[in-house]
Amino acid sequence: VEAIIKDYIENSHENSIELSEDEKSDSGNSSFSSQQDINSAVKIIALLERIKKRIPAEKEMLEEIDWSISELIKGGIYDNKGELNDPASKKNDSTTKLDVLPWIAQFSTLRVNAEQIEDYRRSSALLLAAPIQEVDRVKRRSVLAKDLVEEGKGLASWLETLHSEDFNIYHAEKVMKREKILPLVAYEIFQHHKLFSTTKIDENAFIAFVSQIRKGYVKDNPYHNDLHAADVLQMCHYILEKGDVKRLAKFEPLDIVALFVSAIIHDFKHPGFTNGYLQNVGSDLAIAFNDRSILENYHISEAYKIILKEKGCNFTEGLTNNEKTIFRKRIISSVLATDMAGHKEEVTRLQNLININCIFKGKNNEKIIQPGKEFDDQQFIMNIILHAADCSNGCRETSVNKIAVTNVLNEFWLQGDKEKEKKLPISFLCDRTTINIPKSQIVFLGGIVIPFYAKLVQIFPKLRPLLVYALKNQQAWKQLVIEQNHSV
């Protein structure tokens, strides 16, 4: 993250994204004004894709076209000696590797085969064709609602904002008890998507599971707590609905469940320290997960212990073994994608997706899911949604953004205090004595959030209000810097 922000500072004069005149006064405008720069390599890729679709070709030729496209994407047209790479010269190598590919594949724990995927889709299709009967649905809902919610002033109007970019998680405690916020947000969102009737997820076990997960979040963490989990869950829901992502990505209902569960657990039992800190102090978690996505692996592992070992919490019990396998793979991939160490790689892949398919202002966005690659393409979109939701505080209304920034910096500073105490290098943004808060947010928004969301908006234009909020927040922090300078 520090490297990305340094790059932003050095190149902040390039590719700037600004509010239109209308948006300076109206955040609801969903137009996108910046122009897409499509270089010659991208045009060649697009041409090759069209050639594949429009003219009959032998399998060998199709393989060579695919190879050409992949080389263009990764910039591998020439080898390190400056000699032109030739797909024909590699044919013998690929032939010898073909026989061992199935053997290698069995060791890849995150891969699924075509038969598993087909069975997974068939199960979803059957449920969609004949949803689970909603016996006494209204009565059951009222019982659950009574358990989750006390009738409080303002609760109904707050729940309506679940479907809006103006959702404010910090207002929740004014209308209900803290321990009921995450379970209620989860329940309402699942009901909205009809996930209890279109999947074999057990409703009561799910509520019990979310309640246990809520208890595992460290309430004393200023930022990484149960409120953050509820906030990220709501943003995933908003992106799916507002951006029309659910339809474009062709998600099965169980995919949506996996995405929402990933949001609920993505920071489960977070200790309030970063991966870097845990690695530097040689913590048990760093040792257990070999310094790789330490916290993300920990969140998944601990959450699955609740599902499998906590009485009454196994909401996946009604799924087939194959559905359980794919469901778990979906969750593992999504939560691991929240590790900021992978941010640059994800954003680069997102830009490649835009370039290759010539996506602009939503045009051609149906190409985000390619025939024959549905499962992997859908997983990438799920990863992007959760990662975007996880760093979406900059896309909230300015007053909400400022509360979130205060909370996350307070948590960072507690870590910085520990690092000073242990005579360790103080991590980025963790020194409370030297940080300039407004400047830190200007570069964080400009280096991380705005470029990321600009790409999302290119694919899903209806998400423009989130980008507008990020741009307005950046302007608000810039104004604070101006005021600081005037007061000196």
Salt bridges, closest charged atoms under 4 A:
GLU2 OE2 - LYS6 NZ 3.75
GLU14 OE2 - HIS13 NE2 3.39
GLU21 OE2 - LYS24 NZ 3.13
GLU23 OE1 - ARG464 NH2 2.52
GLU60 OE2 - LYS91 NZ 2.77
GLU64 OE2 - LYS91 NZ 3.68
ASP66 OD1 - LYS52 NZ 2.63
GLU71 OE2 - LYS74 NZ 3.10
GLU118 OE2 - ARG122 NH1 3.94
ASP119 OD1 - ARG122 NH2 3.49
GLU134 OE1 - ARG137 NE 3.36
GLU150 OE2 - LYS180 NZ 2.83
GLU173 OE2 - ARG178 NH1 3.82
GLU188 OE2 - ARG141 NH2 2.91
GLU203 OE1 - ARG137 NH1 2.70
GLU203 OE1 - ARG140 NH2 2.70
ASP226 OD1 - ARG178 NH2 2.72
ASP231 OD1 - ARG396 NH2 2.89
GLU241 OE1 - HIS192 NE2 2.89
GLU241 OE2 - HIS193 ND1 3.96
GLU241 OE2 - LYS246 NZ 3.49
ASP244 OD2 - ARG247 NH2 2.64
ASP255 OD1 - ARG330 NE 3.12
ASP267 OD2 - HIS228 NE2 3.21
ASP267 OD2 - HIS266 NE2 2.93
ASP267 OD1 - HIS299 NE2 3.36
GLU302 OE1 - LYS269 NZ 2.93
GLU302 OE2 - LYS305 NZ 2.79
GLU323 OE1 - LYS200 NZ 3.03
ASP376 OD2 - ARG111 NH1 3.11
ASP390 OD1 - HIS228 NE2 3.01
ASP390 OD1 - HIS266 NE2 2.99
GLU411 OE2 - HIS224 ND1 2.48
ASP417 OD2 - ARG432 NH2 2.73
ASP431 OD1 - LYS420 NZ 3.34
